[in-house]
Amino acid sequence: MCLAIPGKIIKIDGHRVLVKYPGETRQALAGDEPVKAGDFVMVQMGIVIKIMKPAEAKAAREAWRKFTEKDQTHLRQTQKIAK
């Protein structure tokens, strides 16, 4: 399973875009999507599949942050039990 997190386009070069995520920046292909710098997008397998409204992107990032926090808490608890 592949999970996607919204990123923000910071640079466009033809059909190639540079997408900034929390903690990293990656290249993707815009395909036929009419993207512009500043757009929030979902990328799957290196291709922009959706342009998102800022509020939608914010909500998705917040859900992702909560999910990863729970995962990290569970991992720390598991490590304590293993010791």
C-alpha positions as CSV (number, residue, x, y, z in Angstrom):
1,M,0.0,0.0,0.0
2,C,1.2,3.5,-0.9
3,L,0.2,6.5,1.2
4,A,0.3,10.0,-0.1
5,I,0.7,13.2,1.8
6,P,0.1,16.6,0.3
7,G,3.0,18.6,-0.9
8,K,3.4,22.2,-2.2
9,I,4.8,22.9,-5.6
10,I,7.8,25.2,-5.3
11,K,9.2,25.1,-8.9
12,I,7.9,24.1,-12.3
13,D,10.1,23.2,-15.3
14,G,7.9,22.0,-18.2
15,H,6.1,18.9,-17.0
16,R,8.5,18.4,-14.1
17,V,7.7,20.0,-10.7
18,L,9.5,20.2,-7.4
19,V,7.3,19.4,-4.5
20,K,8.1,20.3,-0.9
21,Y,6.9,18.0,1.8
22,P,7.5,18.2,5.6
23,G,11.1,17.1,5.9
24,E,12.0,16.7,2.2
25,T,11.6,17.9,-1.4
26,R,11.0,15.6,-4.4
27,Q,10.6,15.8,-8.1
28,A,7.3,14.7,-9.8
29,L,5.7,14.9,-13.2
30,A,2.7,17.2,-13.6
31,G,1.2,15.2,-16.4
32,D,-1.9,16.9,-17.8
33,E,-2.7,18.7,-14.5
34,P,-2.8,22.5,-14.8
35,V,-0.4,23.1,-11.9
36,K,1.2,26.4,-10.8
37,A,3.8,27.2,-8.1
38,G,2.2,27.4,-4.7
39,D,-0.4,24.6,-5.5
40,F,-0.9,21.8,-3.0
41,V,-0.9,18.5,-4.7
42,M,-1.1,14.7,-4.1
43,V,1.5,12.7,-5.8
44,Q,1.4,8.9,-6.4
45,M,4.3,7.0,-8.0
46,G,6.0,10.3,-9.0
47,I,3.0,11.8,-10.8
48,V,0.7,14.6,-9.6
49,I,-2.8,13.0,-9.4
50,K,-4.7,15.8,-7.7
51,I,-4.5,19.5,-7.0
52,M,-5.9,20.3,-3.6
53,K,-7.4,23.3,-1.9
54,P,-5.2,24.7,0.8
55,A,-7.8,23.8,3.6
56,E,-8.0,20.3,2.2
57,A,-4.2,19.9,2.2
58,K,-4.0,21.3,5.8
59,A,-6.5,18.8,7.0
60,A,-4.8,15.9,5.3
61,R,-1.4,17.0,6.7
62,E,-2.8,17.2,10.2
63,A,-4.4,13.7,9.9
64,W,-1.0,12.4,8.7
65,R,0.8,14.1,11.6
66,K,-1.6,12.5,14.2
67,F,-1.2,9.1,12.5
68,T,2.6,9.3,12.7
69,E,2.6,10.5,16.3
70,K,0.4,7.5,17.3
71,D,2.8,5.2,15.4
72,Q,5.9,6.7,17.1
73,T,4.2,6.4,20.5
74,H,3.3,2.7,19.8
75,L,6.9,2.1,18.7
76,R,8.4,3.6,21.9
77,Q,6.0,1.5,24.0
78,T,7.0,-1.6,22.2
79,Q,10.7,-0.9,22.6
80,K,10.2,-0.4,26.3
81,I,8.5,-3.8,26.6
82,A,11.2,-5.5,24.6
83,K,13.9,-4.3,27.1
